[in-house]
């Protein structure tokens, strides 16, 4: 037939239709299945071929006068060849073509997609299943299926604990009013849907489990420069002491190098543990001559007390990152703790691991003692000093291992990366400010216009002019300092009523016997003499001008009296000297 021949010759796949159906998304964001994309593309191609035929006068003259019955019959004839799913009925086919002309490609998408009415388990039933699973007993999937079927059959009452509203079984029936019963497999499938598993985990699991299993995480990369960011975290050392407790440790890691740059230990997990770690880190920074880290990453536990001072952005550290509670994967220090534990400690220490570890090699040996407590195990114990010494040794070994990113730092250890790749944009440590938060504090006073005494050592002001900064009639000051590893205090920072006064260096005593003096003694003498000379110069330069007071009955400003001057008589001409005259006798006569 001419009509069939024309359609066979002029049928072409519609590329525009395939692009449309491939990019189509429902309201919930889901896409069409691949087989439906192919089906709808073929249907659109057939309808477009029909429309081209009806719009072409030449084609109509070639095939002759056609009717909708003939067109529908021809399209039905090519159903097997083209693989379309268009209706074979003339009226339905004609209606579909008219709808396509009005609405376009979207008219070919079946209304059964995303239609809750076509599902046996609709949205309401699915939410009821999840609600039954929310019971605090955390029932099995089979128990949830049993409770659901009992409810729709009127054998079980279900209510909302917040509103007290009873659920109505009549709302969970089909069109004939019959209860919609579900099999155990159907209920299990809906409960194990990935979205529903996340919803159930939020309700049943701990915040840590939900966060680490289902909640999305960020993808990050480590900084390149050392001290761009440091991360701090506490940890219990794996092995126990004789009393059954574990040593509490606190570490500070440089994120770029992975180095441990600060550590502290204590029997208790208190704020002192955190402060001791920060002190240890800044002792290292001072000893190496490094600048202050740009950013610190901490958790709320133990550090909350320092949120308005030491760990406040812009005070000591320019940037502060507070990690979310329970989100251990966020802290870089957590990852470094694991690398240190299983990369170094496990090689040299016995009993490193966890009894529930997935890998058998990471499960330490435990032997249970069957006594009246039924909770006793044979475990090796160690002294506090042993555990601390072993951990410090592990830190040194860890720091001197090759950096894991050998592509970026070829041949360098973690410690070498820390030393060589210091961020060039860092600011120096402001010790006067820092030691107010992490240093020791002693109340003392300025003596003899020069020094203050701290722990039996004298510390001199850098200049005698600074005594002018003290409050009137108040020589009391607060001295802040941080001893080094040997307990030495080379300098203290003094404040008065919260205002910084000066940095005072220790006064070195010199040997007063000249015959025994060394170069160091002479330097100490010169330094002290220099201060005394500055003091004397200040006293001389600012010497108080003396004044005198007039008696009270004399006016301060009296008008001067004008007196006429009388010319003085001219002296007589001196006579010549005569040795025969007794000038002494003449002088006495004139008196």
RODO-2510 file (C-alpha; in nm, 4 decimals, decimal comma):
residues 591
     n   res          X          Y          Z
     1     x     0,0000     0,0000     0,0000
     2     x     0,1274     0,3527    -0,0784
     3     x     0,0606     0,4715     0,2809
     4     x     0,2650     0,1917     0,4361
     5     x     0,5469     0,2422     0,1875
     6     x     0,5567     0,6179     0,2576
     7     x     0,5724     0,5687     0,6356
     8     x     0,8443     0,3057     0,6035
     9     x     1,0515     0,5375     0,3829
    10     x     0,9965     0,8550     0,5887
    11     x     1,0232     0,7192     0,9442
    12     x     1,3334     0,8602     1,1184
    13     x     1,4260     0,8474     1,4883
    14     x     1,3591     1,1825     1,6568
    15     x     1,6880     1,2979     1,8163
    16     x     1,5148     1,5931     1,9798
    17     x     1,2702     1,3575     2,1522
    18     x     1,5532     1,1411     2,2897
    19     x     1,7260     1,4482     2,4331
    20     x     1,4020     1,5646     2,5942
    21     x     1,3188     1,2329     2,7581
    22     x     1,6773     1,1775     2,8734
    23     x     1,6831     1,5145     3,0503
    24     x     1,3300     1,4870     3,1888
    25     x     1,2979     1,4861     3,5698
    26     x     0,9951     1,4337     3,7916
    27     x     0,9191     1,6605     4,0859
    28     x     1,1169     1,4368     4,3215
    29     x     1,4226     1,4528     4,0931
    30     x     1,3971     1,0972     3,9545
    31     x     1,4539     1,0271     3,5848
    32     x     1,2795     0,8029     3,3331
    33     x     1,4027     0,4450     3,3011
    34     x     1,6175     0,3741     2,9938
    35     x     1,3565     0,1464     2,8367
    36     x     1,0890     0,4160     2,8727
    37     x     1,3177     0,6728     2,7086
    38     x     1,3488     0,4424     2,4068
    39     x     0,9757     0,3696     2,4015
    40     x     0,8706     0,7353     2,4169
    41     x     1,1312     0,8327     2,1558
    42     x     0,9885     0,5759     1,9082
    43     x     0,6317     0,6919     1,9786
    44     x     0,7292     1,0541     1,9134
    45     x     0,9086     0,9556     1,5912
    46     x     0,5990     0,7741     1,4610
    47     x     0,3637     1,0630     1,5443
    48     x     0,5990     1,3145     1,3832
    49     x     0,6077     1,1024     1,0672
    50     x     0,2255     1,1031     1,0613
    51     x     0,2167     1,4808     1,1122
    52     x     0,4676     1,5334     0,8300
    53     x     0,2491     1,3257     0,5987
    54     x    -0,0644     1,5205     0,6849
    55     x     0,1164     1,8534     0,6396
    56     x     0,2685     1,7673     0,3000
    57     x     0,0445     1,8201    -0,0056
    58     x     0,2860     1,6309    -0,2337
    59     x     0,2819     1,3301    -0,0044
    60     x    -0,0966     1,3297     0,0102
    61     x    -0,1171     1,3374    -0,3721
    62     x     0,1272     1,0459    -0,3887
    63     x    -0,0583     0,8202    -0,1388
    64     x    -0,4079     0,9405    -0,2194
    65     x    -0,6912     1,0383     0,0090
    66     x    -0,6509     0,8825     0,3550
    67     x    -0,8780     0,8534     0,6585
    68     x    -0,8028     0,8271     1,0273
    69     x    -0,9124     0,4640     1,0159
    70     x    -0,6534     0,3888     0,7482
    71     x    -0,3873     0,5888     0,9312
    72     x    -0,4533     0,4069     1,2594
    73     x    -0,4482     0,0731     1,0819
    74     x    -0,1169     0,1527     0,9124
    75     x     0,0421     0,2639     1,2398
    76     x    -0,0817    -0,0565     1,4046
    77     x     0,0721    -0,2533     1,1138
    78     x     0,4164    -0,1085     1,1931
    79     x     0,3926    -0,1742     1,5685
    80     x     0,6126    -0,4801     1,5502
    81     x     0,8611    -0,3212     1,3100
    82     x     0,9046     0,0116     1,4896
    83     x     0,8336    -0,1145     1,8447
    84     x     0,6000     0,1718     1,9386
    85     x     0,3208     0,1511     2,2001
    86     x     0,0711     0,3923     2,0433
    87     x    -0,2991     0,2928     2,0645
    88     x    -0,4368     0,0878     1,7752
    89     x    -0,7903     0,2234     1,8147
    90     x    -0,8686     0,5000     1,5623
    91     x    -1,0300     0,7311     1,8207
    92     x    -0,7594     0,6826     2,0832
    93     x    -0,4823     0,7237     1,8248
    94     x    -0,6467     1,0403     1,6917
    95     x    -0,6777     1,1750     2,0463
    96     x    -0,3109     1,0992     2,1194
    97     x    -0,1989     1,2842     1,8037
    98     x    -0,4115     1,5874     1,8952
    99     x    -0,2728     1,5846     2,2515
   100     x     0,0832     1,5661     2,1134
   101     x     0,0174     1,8693     1,8947
   102     x    -0,1072     2,0657     2,1967
   103     x     0,1340     1,9558     2,4727
   104     x     0,4397     1,8206     2,2944
   105     x     0,6613     1,5422     2,4214
   106     x     0,5306     1,5486     2,7785
   107     x     0,1956     1,4086     2,6548
   108     x     0,3667     1,0757     2,5812
   109     x     0,4802     1,0194     2,9434
   110     x     0,2431     0,7858     3,1217
   111     x     0,0531     0,9292     3,4133
   112     x     0,1212     0,6083     3,6070
   113     x     0,4761     0,7238     3,6734
   114     x     0,5127     0,8679     4,0268
   115     x     0,1398     0,8079     4,0825
   116     x     0,0776     0,7021     4,4436
   117     x    -0,2622     0,5594     4,3502
   118     x    -0,0977     0,2917     4,1374
   119     x     0,1100     0,1635     4,4300
   120     x    -0,0116    -0,0913     4,6773
   121     x     0,2078     0,0757     4,9376
   122     x     0,1357     0,4437     4,9048
   123     x     0,2959     0,7283     5,0959
   124     x     0,0567     0,7021     5,3912
   125     x     0,1189     0,3293     5,4359
   126     x     0,4950     0,3728     5,4055
   127     x     0,4960     0,6400     5,6773
   128     x     0,2863     0,4128     5,9022
   129     x     0,5382     0,1307     5,8571
   130     x     0,8225     0,3660     5,9545
   131     x     0,6237     0,4896     6,2552
   132     x     0,5678     0,1347     6,3778
   133     x     0,9409     0,0735     6,3412
   134     x     1,0101     0,3805     6,5592
   135     x     0,9109     0,2030     6,8822
   136     x     1,1890     0,2242     7,1443
   137     x     1,2168    -0,1562     7,1481
   138     x     1,3442    -0,1337     6,7869
   139     x     1,1313    -0,4245     6,6608
   140     x     1,2385    -0,6697     6,3905
   141     x     1,1094    -0,6224     6,0374
   142     x     0,8843    -0,9278     6,0810
   143     x     0,7395    -0,7759     6,3982
   144     x     0,6661    -0,4497     6,2151
   145     x     0,4835    -0,6441     5,9410
   146     x     0,2828    -0,8314     6,2031
   147     x     0,1854    -0,5109     6,3858
   148     x     0,0848    -0,3422     6,0592
   149     x    -0,1451    -0,6273     5,9537
   150     x    -0,2973    -0,6391     6,3029
   151     x    -0,3639    -0,2644     6,2822
   152     x    -0,5368    -0,2677     5,9407
   153     x    -0,7505    -0,5574     6,0617
   154     x    -0,8603    -0,3613     6,3696
   155     x    -0,6749    -0,5838     6,6159
   156     x    -0,4222    -0,3215     6,7272
   157     x    -0,4648     0,0416     6,8251
   158     x    -0,1965     0,2885     6,7131
   159     x    -0,1840     0,6514     6,8291
   160     x     0,0344     0,9592     6,7970
   161     x     0,2036     1,0225     7,1361
   162     x     0,2369     1,3975     7,0675
   163     x    -0,1246     1,4690     6,9771
   164     x    -0,3003     1,1637     7,1231
   165     x    -0,4733     1,1050     6,7868
   166     x    -0,5731     0,7462     6,7052
   167     x    -0,4917     0,6147     6,3586
   168     x    -0,7976     0,5004     6,1637
   169     x    -0,7667     0,1563     5,9943
   170     x    -1,0352     0,2625     5,7444
   171     x    -0,7829     0,4973     5,5842
   172     x    -0,5666     0,2012     5,4849
   173     x    -0,8048     0,0119     5,2595
   174     x    -0,8300    -0,0460     4,8835
   175     x    -1,1081     0,0725     4,6504
   176     x    -1,3341    -0,2095     4,7624
   177     x    -1,2813    -0,1186     5,1292
   178     x    -1,0670    -0,4219     5,2038
   179     x    -0,7646    -0,3819     5,4338
   180     x    -0,4372    -0,3521     5,2455
   181     x    -0,2373    -0,6405     5,3896
   182     x     0,1387    -0,6532     5,3321
   183     x     0,3819    -0,9420     5,3335
   184     x     0,6934    -0,9507     5,5509
   185     x     0,9073    -0,9157     5,2383
   186     x     0,7253    -0,5997     5,1266
   187     x     0,7617    -0,4395     5,4692
   188     x     1,1299    -0,5334     5,4840
   189     x     1,1898    -0,3847     5,1381
   190     x     1,0434    -0,0503     5,2395
   191     x     1,2244    -0,0432     5,5722
   192     x     1,5540    -0,1139     5,3957
   193     x     1,5072     0,1500     5,1303
   194     x     1,8274     0,3631     5,1445
   195     x     1,6346     0,6798     5,2277
   196     x     1,4316     0,5044     5,4976
   197     x     1,7427     0,3441     5,6453
   198     x     1,8887     0,6914     5,6956
   199     x     1,5630     0,8104     5,8568
   200     x     1,5551     0,5085     6,0878
   201     x     1,9217     0,5523     6,1820
   202     x     1,8577     0,9134     6,2838
   203     x     1,5870     0,7856     6,5194
   204     x     1,7484     0,4684     6,6569
   205     x     2,1264     0,5037     6,6323
   206     x     2,3630     0,7246     6,8269
   207     x     2,4661     1,0587     6,6792
   208     x     2,8149     0,9164     6,6152
   209     x     2,6818     0,6124     6,4234
   210     x     2,4361     0,8180     6,2187
   211     x     2,6973     1,0793     6,1345
   212     x     2,9603     0,8268     6,0260
   213     x     2,7308     0,5955     5,8293
   214     x     2,4740     0,8134     5,6585
   215     x     2,5437     1,1846     5,6901
   216     x     2,7383     1,3283     5,3917
   217     x     3,0884     1,4555     5,4589
   218     x     3,3101     1,7180     5,2998
   219     x     3,6018     1,6418     5,0713
   220     x     3,9091     1,8349     5,1818
   221     x     4,2784     1,8554     5,1108
   222     x     4,5612     1,9260     5,3528
   223     x     4,7465     2,2596     5,3516
   224     x     5,0910     2,2832     5,1912
   225     x     5,2642     2,5069     5,4485
   226     x     5,3400     2,4076     5,8049
   227     x     5,1582     2,5942     6,0832
   228     x     4,8843     2,7096     5,8464
   229     x     4,6619     2,4951     6,0681
   230     x     4,7113     2,2846     6,3794
   231     x     4,4636     2,0314     6,5150
   232     x     4,4302     1,9317     6,8819
   233     x     4,2621     1,6285     7,0348
   234     x     4,2660     1,4217     7,3536
   235     x     4,3147     1,0476     7,3741
   236     x     4,3373     0,7668     7,6295
   237     x     4,6538     0,5618     7,5910
   238     x     4,5520     0,2017     7,5081
   239     x     4,7354     0,0207     7,7880
   240     x     4,6233     0,0388     8,1503
   241     x     4,7904     0,1344     8,4734
   242     x     4,7854    -0,0895     8,7800
   243     x     4,4664     0,0748     8,9119
   244     x     4,2804    -0,0130     8,5892
   245     x     4,2729     0,3435     8,4569
   246     x     4,4398     0,4760     8,1442
   247     x     4,6746     0,7708     8,1039
   248     x     4,5044     1,0724     7,9459
   249     x     4,7007     1,2332     7,6625
   250     x     4,6502     1,5506     7,4611
   251     x     4,8217     1,6095     7,1253
   252     x     4,8708     1,9053     6,8934
   253     x     4,9377     1,8138     6,5289
   254     x     5,0548     2,0317     6,2434
   255     x     4,8162     1,9418     5,9623
   256     x     5,0547     1,9978     5,6691
   257     x     5,3424     1,7878     5,8023
   258     x     5,1438     1,5583     6,0315
   259     x     5,3996     1,6201     6,3086
   260     x     5,3166     1,6113     6,6766
   261     x     5,4140     1,9643     6,7853
   262     x     5,2752     1,9487     7,1379
   263     x     5,1809     1,6829     7,3909
   264     x     5,0783     1,6513     7,7561
   265     x     4,9781     1,3736     7,9962
   266     x     4,7689     1,3502     8,3100
   267     x     4,5854     1,0956     8,5182
   268     x     4,2652     1,2999     8,4809
   269     x     4,1017     1,4588     8,1777
   270     x     4,0742     1,8211     8,2869
   271     x     4,1366     2,1634     8,1379
   272     x     4,4924     2,1485     8,2760
   273     x     4,5662     1,8723     8,0259
   274     x     4,4766     2,1039     7,7375
   275     x     4,6750     2,3989     7,8749
   276     x     4,9824     2,1799     7,9345
   277     x     4,9675     2,0674     7,5705
   278     x     4,9500     2,4270     7,4458
   279     x     5,2417     2,5194     7,6720
   280     x     5,4467     2,2314     7,5363
   281     x     5,3730     2,3410     7,1802
   282     x     5,4768     2,7022     7,2387
   283     x     5,7944     2,5915     7,4155
   284     x     5,8862     2,4097     7,0943
   285     x     5,7943     2,7150     6,8858
   286     x     6,0082     2,9399     7,1078
   287     x     6,3012     2,6994     7,1013
   288     x     6,2914     2,6723     6,7206
   289     x     6,2285     3,0425     6,6621
   290     x     5,9053     2,9800     6,4660
   291     x     5,6048     3,2066     6,4295
   292     x     5,2550     3,1606     6,5696
   293     x     5,0243     2,9118     6,3890
   294     x     4,7551     3,0774     6,1788
   295     x     4,4631     2,8497     6,2711
   296     x     4,3785     2,6105     6,5506
   297     x     4,1192     2,3307     6,5324
   298     x     3,9670     2,2226     6,8642
   299     x     3,6619     2,0496     7,0059
   300     x     3,4222     2,1925     7,2605
   301     x     3,5116     1,9402     7,5312
   302     x     3,7774     2,0772     7,7726
   303     x     3,8273     2,3912     7,5601
   304     x     3,4964     2,5720     7,6196
   305     x     3,6443     2,7530     7,9190
   306     x     3,8939     2,9276     7,6906
   307     x     3,6474     3,0377     7,4218
   308     x     3,6580     3,4037     7,5301
   309     x     4,0343     3,4256     7,5686
   310     x     4,3037     3,1930     7,4386
   311     x     4,0796     3,0181     7,1813
   312     x     3,9050     3,3268     7,0529
   313     x     3,9722     3,4155     6,6903
   314     x     4,2046     3,7118     6,6604
   315     x     4,3403     3,7010     7,0162
   316     x     4,6307     3,4558     6,9911
   317     x     4,5390     3,2615     6,6761
   318     x     4,3981     3,4544     6,3778
   319     x     4,1528     3,1727     6,2977
   320     x     3,9766     2,9188     6,5206
   321     x     3,7854     2,6137     6,3985
   322     x     3,5377     2,4591     6,6448
   323     x     3,4600     2,0995     6,5464
   324     x     3,1048     1,9727     6,5788
   325     x     3,0461     1,7484     6,8831
   326     x     3,0598     1,3781     6,8000
   327     x     3,1964     1,4369     6,4508
   328     x     3,5337     1,2709     6,4974
   329     x     3,6030     1,2434     6,1252
   330     x     3,6085     1,6246     6,1028
   331     x     3,9170     1,6618     6,3248
   332     x     4,2473     1,6026     6,1517
   333     x     4,3983     1,5032     6,4860
   334     x     4,1690     1,1973     6,4992
   335     x     4,3141     1,0679     6,1736
   336     x     4,6704     1,1351     6,2888
   337     x     4,6001     0,9510     6,6164
   338     x     4,5058     0,6391     6,4214
   339     x     4,8160     0,6595     6,1992
   340     x     5,0385     0,6994     6,5058
   341     x     4,8661     0,4166     6,6923
   342     x     4,8708     0,1518     6,4209
   343     x     5,1747     0,2789     6,2314
   344     x     5,4191     0,3197     6,5226
   345     x     5,2837     0,2087     6,8595
   346     x     5,1685    -0,1327     6,7397
   347     x     5,5215    -0,2158     6,6193
   348     x     5,6889    -0,1541     6,9548
   349     x     5,4200    -0,1921     7,2235
   350     x     5,2233    -0,4995     7,3320
   351     x     4,8464    -0,4797     7,3662
   352     x     4,7702    -0,2093     7,1079
   353     x     4,4268    -0,2445     6,9509
   354     x     4,0614    -0,2883     7,0434
   355     x     3,8777    -0,6066     7,1369
   356     x     3,6041    -0,5316     6,8801
   357     x     3,8397    -0,4420     6,5934
   358     x     3,7417    -0,5868     6,2556
   359     x     4,0961    -0,6924     6,1707
   360     x     4,2076    -0,9853     6,3850
   361     x     4,5636    -0,8516     6,4156
   362     x     4,4255    -0,5386     6,5865
   363     x     4,2443    -0,7335     6,8597
   364     x     4,4646    -0,7651     7,1709
   365     x     4,4661    -1,0888     7,3657
   366     x     4,2291    -1,1003     7,6630
   367     x     4,1768    -1,3761     7,9148
   368     x     3,8692    -1,3690     8,1315
   369     x     3,8849    -1,4580     8,5008
   370     x     3,5718    -1,6412     8,6113
   371     x     3,5161    -1,4931     8,9547
   372     x     3,2181    -1,3590     9,1452
   373     x     3,2325    -1,0279     8,9543
   374     x     3,2292    -1,1971     8,6106
   375     x     3,3985    -0,8896     8,4641
   376     x     3,7652    -0,9475     8,5350
   377     x     4,0311    -0,9965     8,2679
   378     x     4,4003    -1,0752     8,2777
   379     x     4,5809    -0,7752     8,1363
   380     x     4,9362    -0,6502     8,1613
   381     x     4,9602    -0,3202     8,3493
   382     x     5,2246    -0,0506     8,3528
   383     x     5,3274     0,2425     8,5650
   384     x     5,2334     0,5979     8,4724
   385     x     5,5957     0,6838     8,4036
   386     x     5,6418     0,3823     8,1742
   387     x     5,3386     0,4657     7,9640
   388     x     5,4372     0,8313     7,9259
   389     x     5,7968     0,7439     7,8345
   390     x     5,6810     0,4885     7,5746
   391     x     5,4432     0,7381     7,4172
   392     x     5,7064     1,0136     7,3952
   393     x     5,9393     0,7639     7,2300
   394     x     5,6609     0,6732     6,9835
   395     x     5,6067     1,0436     6,9055
   396     x     5,9726     1,0876     6,8149
   397     x     5,9663     0,7801     6,5911
   398     x     5,6425     0,8958     6,4292
   399     x     5,7756     1,2478     6,3596
   400     x     6,0883     1,1083     6,1945
   401     x     5,9036     0,8776     5,9546
   402     x     5,8781     0,9718     5,5872
   403     x     5,5944     1,2084     5,5065
   404     x     5,3063     1,0110     5,3477
   405     x     5,2853     1,2531     5,0527
   406     x     5,6216     1,1764     4,8948
   407     x     5,5052     1,3212     4,5653
   408     x     5,4821     1,6678     4,7225
   409     x     5,7683     1,6280     4,9727
   410     x     6,0090     1,3755     4,8141
   411     x     6,2522     1,2182     5,0579
   412     x     6,1452     1,4342     5,3547
   413     x     6,0270     1,3166     5,6947
   414     x     5,7398     1,4754     5,8790
   415     x     5,9825     1,6714     6,0980
   416     x     6,1801     1,7963     5,7965
   417     x     5,8587     1,9153     5,6291
   418     x     5,7670     2,0999     5,9515
   419     x     6,1056     2,2740     5,9628
   420     x     6,1488     2,3548     5,5935
   421     x     5,7951     2,4489     5,4909
   422     x     5,6996     2,7059     5,7533
   423     x     5,4289     2,9390     5,6224
   424     x     5,6065     3,2647     5,5288
   425     x     5,3009     3,4785     5,6111
   426     x     5,2794     3,3933     5,9807
   427     x     5,3142     3,6580     6,2534
   428     x     5,5558     3,6287     6,5483
   429     x     5,4293     3,4998     6,8802
   430     x     5,3161     3,7795     7,1117
   431     x     5,4467     3,6302     7,4353
   432     x     5,3242     3,9171     7,6503
   433     x     4,9689     3,8381     7,5423
   434     x     5,0047     3,4596     7,5164
   435     x     5,1507     3,4054     7,8620
   436     x     4,8522     3,5754     8,0230
   437     x     4,6504     3,2713     7,9097
   438     x     4,8958     2,9818     7,9354
   439     x     5,1695     3,1091     8,1702
   440     x     5,2182     3,1041     8,5434
   441     x     5,1066     3,4112     8,7401
   442     x     5,2771     3,5618     9,0436
   443     x     5,1879     3,8805     9,2301
   444     x     5,4957     4,0900     9,3082
   445     x     5,6025     4,4546     9,3216
   446     x     5,8536     4,6917     9,1641
   447     x     6,1446     4,7574     9,3990
   448     x     6,4069     5,0335     9,3996
   449     x     6,2664     5,1731     9,0717
   450     x     6,4249     4,8818     8,8886
   451     x     6,3213     4,5201     8,9474
   452     x     6,0591     4,2764     9,0663
   453     x     6,1224     3,9440     9,2397
   454     x     5,9722     3,6183     9,1050
   455     x     6,0610     3,2883     9,2707
   456     x     6,3730     3,4288     9,4347
   457     x     6,5033     3,5742     9,1092
   458     x     6,5188     3,9450     9,0231
   459     x     6,3942     4,0779     8,6883
   460     x     6,4756     4,4308     8,5758
   461     x     6,2640     4,6796     8,3843
   462     x     6,4105     4,7569     8,0412
   463     x     6,4085     5,1314     8,1188
   464     x     6,3605     5,3411     8,4326
   465     x     6,1094     5,5543     8,2412
   466     x     5,8582     5,2686     8,2724
   467     x     5,7967     5,3304     8,6403
   468     x     5,5870     5,6243     8,5235
   469     x     5,3288     5,3760     8,3899
   470     x     5,2473     5,2490     8,7395
   471     x     4,9353     5,3653     8,9156
   472     x     4,9765     5,6363     9,1830
   473     x     5,1219     5,5010     9,5049
   474     x     5,0895     5,1437     9,3727
   475     x     5,3965     4,9316     9,3032
   476     x     5,2113     4,5977     9,2985
   477     x     5,2127     4,4142     8,9633
   478     x     5,1241     4,0718     8,8183
   479     x     5,4116     3,8795     8,6575
   480     x     5,3388     3,6157     8,3894
   481     x     5,5989     3,3687     8,2683
   482     x     5,6424     3,0221     8,1158
   483     x     5,9324     2,8066     8,2390
   484     x     6,1218     2,6048     7,9802
   485     x     6,1817     2,2271     7,9992
   486     x     6,4563     2,2778     8,2619
   487     x     6,2412     2,5112     8,4707
   488     x     6,4357     2,8248     8,3766
   489     x     6,2539     3,1581     8,3492
   490     x     6,4620     3,3999     8,1392
   491     x     6,1974     3,6743     8,1366
   492     x     5,8649     3,7733     8,2862
   493     x     5,5843     3,9937     8,1546
   494     x     5,4376     4,2334     8,4081
   495     x     5,0878     4,3807     8,4095
   496     x     4,9098     4,6150     8,6463
   497     x     4,5304     4,6042     8,6655
   498     x     4,5182     4,4297     8,3252
   499     x     4,7418     4,6828     8,1487
   500     x     5,0728     4,5676     8,0070
   501     x     5,3734     4,7433     8,1644
   502     x     5,6925     4,5823     8,0338
   503     x     5,8977     4,2707     7,9676
   504     x     6,1532     4,2187     8,2428
   505     x     6,4688     4,0149     8,1884
   506     x     6,6491     3,8315     8,4644
   507     x     6,9291     4,0260     8,6404
   508     x     7,2552     3,8355     8,6272
   509     x     7,4732     3,8817     8,9341
   510     x     7,8450     3,9525     8,8814
   511     x     8,1485     3,8726     9,0916
   512     x     8,2501     4,1796     9,2870
   513     x     8,6151     4,0733     9,3049
   514     x     8,7845     4,2224     9,0032
   515     x     9,0562     3,9578     9,0070
   516     x     8,7974     3,6825     8,9623
   517     x     8,5716     3,8479     8,7070
   518     x     8,5035     3,6769     8,3749
   519     x     8,3641     3,8199     8,0534
   520     x     8,0182     3,7196     8,1687
   521     x     8,0652     3,9082     8,4951
   522     x     8,1818     4,2190     8,3118
   523     x     7,8784     4,2016     8,0797
   524     x     7,6459     4,1704     8,3791
   525     x     7,8187     4,4675     8,5487
   526     x     7,7900     4,6788     8,2332
   527     x     7,4188     4,5983     8,1985
   528     x     7,3409     4,6998     8,5558
   529     x     7,5600     5,0112     8,5333
   530     x     7,3835     5,1078     8,2137
   531     x     7,0439     5,0964     8,3880
   532     x     7,1739     5,3008     8,6802
   533     x     7,3192     5,5576     8,4399
   534     x     6,9839     5,5816     8,2625
   535     x     6,8140     5,6332     8,5976
   536     x     7,0606     5,9064     8,6988
   537     x     7,0206     6,0748     8,3592
   538     x     6,6414     6,0681     8,3972
   539     x     6,6646     6,2217     8,7453
   540     x     6,9032     6,4926     8,6215
   541     x     6,7040     6,5607     8,3064
   542     x     6,3749     6,5932     8,4876
   543     x     6,5135     6,7631     8,8000
   544     x     6,2470     6,9500     8,9868
   545     x     6,2842     7,3295     8,9693
   546     x     6,3073     7,4882     9,3125
   547     x     6,0693     7,7720     9,4147
   548     x     6,0299     7,9992     9,7193
   549     x     5,7168     8,1452     9,8729
   550     x     5,6661     8,5121     9,9648
   551     x     5,5046     8,6127    10,2977
   552     x     5,1320     8,6493    10,2751
   553     x     5,1203     9,0374    10,3561
   554     x     5,3484     9,1351    10,0688
   555     x     5,1788     9,1743     9,7322
   556     x     5,3008     8,9338     9,4734
   557     x     5,3250     9,2245     9,2191
   558     x     5,4344     9,5725     9,3613
   559     x     5,4578     9,8872     9,1436
   560     x     5,8229    10,0075     9,1267
   561     x     5,9141    10,3623     9,2604
   562     x     6,0832    10,6010     9,0126
   563     x     6,3844    10,7817     9,1751
   564     x     6,5937    11,0499     9,0114
   565     x     6,9518    10,9427     8,9761
   566     x     7,2292    11,1742     9,1231
   567     x     7,5487    11,1772     8,9263
   568     x     7,8424    11,0346     9,1183
   569     x     8,1449    11,2639     9,1945
   570     x     8,4456    11,2114     8,9826
   571     x     8,7421    11,0685     9,1678
   572     x     9,0270    11,3055     9,2443
   573     x     9,3486    11,2659     9,0638
   574     x     9,5836    11,0388     9,2472
   575     x     9,8938    11,2045     9,3869
   576     x    10,2332    11,0587     9,3474
   577     x    10,3498    10,7945     9,5947
   578     x    10,5740    10,9169     9,8701
   579     x    10,7778    10,6711    10,0813
   580     x    10,7955    10,9258    10,3671
   581     x    10,4181    10,9384    10,4307
   582     x    10,2517    10,6902    10,6652
   583     x     9,9493    10,5978    10,4580
   584     x     9,8193    10,3504    10,7175
   585     x     9,7958    10,6264    10,9813
   586     x     9,6183    10,8538    10,7370
   587     x     9,3662    10,5786    10,6610
   588     x     9,2888    10,5301    11,0280
   589     x     9,2321    10,9031    11,0709
   590     x     8,9772    10,9013    10,7870
   591     x     8,7702    10,6309    10,9486
***
